[in-house]
Amino acid sequence: MANMQLEATINVLQSIVGPERVSAAQADRVQHARDQSSHAGRLPDIVAWPQTTAEVSAILRHANEQRLPVTAWGAGTSLEGNPIPLFGGIVLNFQRMNKIVQVHEADFQVTAQPGVLYKDMNQQLTRYGLFFAPDPGANASMGGMIANNAAGIRTVKYGATRDNVLALQVVLANGDVLRTGSRSVKQSAGYDLTHLFVGSEGTLGIVSEATLKLAPLPEHFSAVTAAFATVNQAAEVVFNIIGAGLGPTALELIGASSVEMLNAEEGTELVVAPNLFMEFSGASEASLGEELKLVEEICRAYHCQSFQAGVGREARANLWRARHRMFEVMVRTFPGYDYLLTDVAVPISQYPALVAAANEIMTELDVNGTMVGHAGDGNLHTAIFFPPDDNRGRENAQRVNDHLVETALSLGGTSTGEHGVGLGKQKYMLKEHGEVGLNLMRQLKATLDPNNILNPGKVLAYDTNWVIIPQ
Ligand SMILES: Cc1cc2nc3c(=O)[nH]c(=O)nc-3n(C[C@H](O)[C@H](O)[C@H](O)COP(=O)(O)OP(=O)(O)OC[C@H]3O[C@@H](n4cnc5c(N)ncnc54)[C@H](O)[C@@H]3O)c2cc1C
């Protein structure tokens, strides 16, 4: 932004939100330049912290008139470059719009502002015996989870964020405030605008409030680990558990090298082999016990090397604490390395084929890689690490990514199960959606954001003339 325009914009933003909630300081700009991925960052010109929908609306109205890029920022934990302000401009940080507006206890619903962090929200909801189930490892904001359609270890039972959003308040690019959906769990009234915004990565509108479905906290649950000789056997067990109609609340695949890292860094004492981490919950101890018996039978039929079921809160908390720290543990194991995280997903019947393909390409290219997956919903991540100056390592990581996306698409799946398109997945969009699908998406973007001010350069920009660099 040129100096004069910068000064004028700061003045306008200060008049909207007050001087203390606008900053062009280098430290604030640096903090909003990149997410948790390895994608190169870009400094925004200005950061603002709105507190109300009216403030968001006034800022967007001004930005739209002046053709200034605006990128929403939740907690910055994305893994595909989603909130990087590629063309500078204004970053809107939602940290201060972090209230629970209302708990609709009788309906198992909550209305919340976008900046509330989901772990904080769930903490506040425990006194109602309720929780918001989609559960990414990081303490993400609700706005960021809605924008990325985040998911996690509990998606196998409760669905992704998309399945748990009932209604939204969205500020459009021109500043208009839109309300979508309703609090009814059944909705059939016209086009589904709510879910158009879920997963749109802040490119179609800015979420300023959301009404979400909650689930009751389960009373009886069990955490289970089982180790297998090969990752392919573990993948077959995943397919068989789901195919048998058993209903895990979580079913995660942890590759052998990831298990080794957890043992070293987190003090777990798991058999160093591909493991499944599972959780089951039931209405009674008896029904839970019956379900666990069937799970054990399936695991033993595939010659599991160990099977451990620990009923109770502590066993469960320990297991998921270790699982959630996996990314941190991997980063600690390869200090100073760059990394590429893959995120493909397939129908569950194809999961064994996907895992076999991942295993094969990682062995063939001999990459520093690990495998973890939200296996119960067909989602597989690999993490490939390489020194920043190792071009061959970087190329090989990209080859793994390309190969896994090709494989997932050929198996009826998707290039991204939960991290979103951001920057890294744009080049696969044509193959995944086809010309007609992609053109329709471009038309939707052009209708909702004709001046391309909202998070420009994301989702649809690759290899097209689509990016209009704002003046
Ligand atoms: C250790 C670790 C583990 C993770 N595990 C998982 C996992 O299991 N599953 C998973 O899905 N993800 C996972 N993630 C990725 C990340 O947590 C999710 O993508 C999450 O949705 C990002 O939320 P955020 O609040 O950090 O959003 P940000 O990264 O700040 O932003 C994400 C996107 O949302 C947009 N946005 C933010 N707020 C709004 C708003 N109010 N309105 C419109 N757009 C908005 C941004 O512009 C950006 O495009 C993990 C990340 C880490 C670091």
The ligand as an SDF file (V2000), in Angstrom:
LIG
                    3D

 53 58  0  0  0  0  0  0  0  0999 V2000
   -1.0520  -29.0160   15.5170 C   0  0  0  0  0  0  0  0  0  0  0  0
   -2.1430  -28.8230   14.5220 C   0  0  0  0  0  0  0  0  0  0  0  0
   -3.0830  -29.8200   14.3580 C   0  0  0  0  0  0  0  0  0  0  0  0
   -4.1320  -29.6560   13.4640 C   0  0  0  0  0  0  0  0  0  0  0  0
   -5.0590  -30.6540   13.3390 N   0  0  0  0  0  0  0  0  0  0  0  0
   -6.1010  -30.4780   12.5060 C   0  0  0  0  0  0  0  0  0  0  0  0
   -7.1050  -31.4800   12.3960 C   0  0  0  0  0  0  0  0  0  0  0  0
   -7.0440  -32.5340   13.0110 O   0  0  0  0  0  0  0  0  0  0  0  0
   -8.1440  -31.2330   11.5710 N   0  0  0  0  0  0  0  0  0  0  0  0
   -8.2620  -30.0660   10.8650 C   0  0  0  0  0  0  0  0  0  0  0  0
   -9.2470  -29.8860   10.1650 O   0  0  0  0  0  0  0  0  0  0  0  0
   -7.3180  -29.1160   10.9450 N   0  0  0  0  0  0  0  0  0  0  0  0
   -6.2550  -29.2800   11.7440 C   0  0  0  0  0  0  0  0  0  0  0  0
   -5.3080  -28.3010   11.8480 N   0  0  0  0  0  0  0  0  0  0  0  0
   -5.4310  -27.0880   11.0100 C   0  0  0  0  0  0  0  0  0  0  0  0
   -6.1890  -25.9000   11.6450 C   0  0  0  0  0  0  0  0  0  0  0  0
   -6.2720  -25.9920   13.0380 O   0  0  0  0  0  0  0  0  0  0  0  0
   -7.5830  -25.7700   11.0180 C   0  0  0  0  0  0  0  0  0  0  0  0
   -7.4730  -25.5560    9.6270 O   0  0  0  0  0  0  0  0  0  0  0  0
   -8.4330  -24.6430   11.6210 C   0  0  0  0  0  0  0  0  0  0  0  0
   -9.6890  -24.6420   11.0020 O   0  0  0  0  0  0  0  0  0  0  0  0
   -7.8160  -23.2630   11.4470 C   0  0  0  0  0  0  0  0  0  0  0  0
   -8.5130  -22.3820   12.3010 O   0  0  0  0  0  0  0  0  0  0  0  0
   -7.8910  -20.9830   12.7410 P   0  0  0  0  0  0  0  0  0  0  0  0
   -8.7910  -20.3690   13.7240 O   0  0  0  0  0  0  0  0  0  0  0  0
   -6.4860  -21.1540   13.1440 O   0  0  0  0  0  0  0  0  0  0  0  0
   -8.0260  -20.2090   11.3780 O   0  0  0  0  0  0  0  0  0  0  0  0
   -6.9470  -19.3910   10.5510 P   0  0  0  0  0  0  0  0  0  0  0  0
   -5.7950  -20.2630   10.2400 O   0  0  0  0  0  0  0  0  0  0  0  0
   -6.6750  -18.1070   11.2320 O   0  0  0  0  0  0  0  0  0  0  0  0
   -7.7750  -19.1120    9.2330 O   0  0  0  0  0  0  0  0  0  0  0  0
   -8.2610  -20.1680    8.4610 C   0  0  0  0  0  0  0  0  0  0  0  0
   -9.0620  -19.6420    7.2790 C   0  0  0  0  0  0  0  0  0  0  0  0
  -10.2800  -19.1170    7.7780 O   0  0  0  0  0  0  0  0  0  0  0  0
  -10.4490  -17.7720    7.3740 C   0  0  0  0  0  0  0  0  0  0  0  0
  -11.1770  -17.1430    8.4780 N   0  0  0  0  0  0  0  0  0  0  0  0
  -10.7960  -17.0030    9.7630 C   0  0  0  0  0  0  0  0  0  0  0  0
  -11.7710  -16.4090   10.4560 N   0  0  0  0  0  0  0  0  0  0  0  0
  -12.7950  -16.1890    9.5980 C   0  0  0  0  0  0  0  0  0  0  0  0
  -14.0810  -15.5930    9.7090 C   0  0  0  0  0  0  0  0  0  0  0  0
  -14.5460  -15.0940   10.8510 N   0  0  0  0  0  0  0  0  0  0  0  0
  -14.8540  -15.5330    8.6010 N   0  0  0  0  0  0  0  0  0  0  0  0
  -14.4270  -16.0140    7.4110 C   0  0  0  0  0  0  0  0  0  0  0  0
  -13.2090  -16.5690    7.2510 N   0  0  0  0  0  0  0  0  0  0  0  0
  -12.4210  -16.6600    8.3330 C   0  0  0  0  0  0  0  0  0  0  0  0
   -9.0420  -17.2690    7.1200 C   0  0  0  0  0  0  0  0  0  0  0  0
   -9.0330  -16.1830    6.2290 O   0  0  0  0  0  0  0  0  0  0  0  0
   -8.4010  -18.5050    6.5320 C   0  0  0  0  0  0  0  0  0  0  0  0
   -8.7070  -18.6310    5.1640 O   0  0  0  0  0  0  0  0  0  0  0  0
   -4.2380  -28.4500   12.7110 C   0  0  0  0  0  0  0  0  0  0  0  0
   -3.2810  -27.4540   12.8750 C   0  0  0  0  0  0  0  0  0  0  0  0
   -2.2360  -27.6310   13.7580 C   0  0  0  0  0  0  0  0  0  0  0  0
   -1.2290  -26.5320   13.9100 C   0  0  0  0  0  0  0  0  0  0  0  0
  1  2  1  0
  2  3  1  0
  2 52  2  0
  3  4  2  0
  4  5  1  0
  4 50  1  0
  5  6  2  0
  6  7  1  0
  6 13  1  0
  7  8  2  0
  7  9  1  0
  9 10  1  0
 10 11  2  0
 10 12  1  0
 12 13  2  0
 13 14  1  0
 14 15  1  0
 14 50  1  0
 15 16  1  0
 16 17  1  0
 16 18  1  0
 18 19  1  0
 18 20  1  0
 20 21  1  0
 20 22  1  0
 22 23  1  0
 23 24  1  0
 24 25  2  0
 24 26  1  0
 24 27  1  0
 27 28  1  0
 28 29  2  0
 28 30  1  0
 28 31  1  0
 31 32  1  0
 32 33  1  0
 33 34  1  0
 33 48  1  0
 34 35  1  0
 35 36  1  0
 35 46  1  0
 36 37  1  0
 36 45  1  0
 37 38  2  0
 38 39  1  0
 39 40  1  0
 39 45  2  0
 40 41  1  0
 40 42  2  0
 42 43  1  0
 43 44  2  0
 44 45  1  0
 46 47  1  0
 46 48  1  0
 48 49  1  0
 50 51  2  0
 51 52  1  0
 52 53  1  0
M  END
$$$$
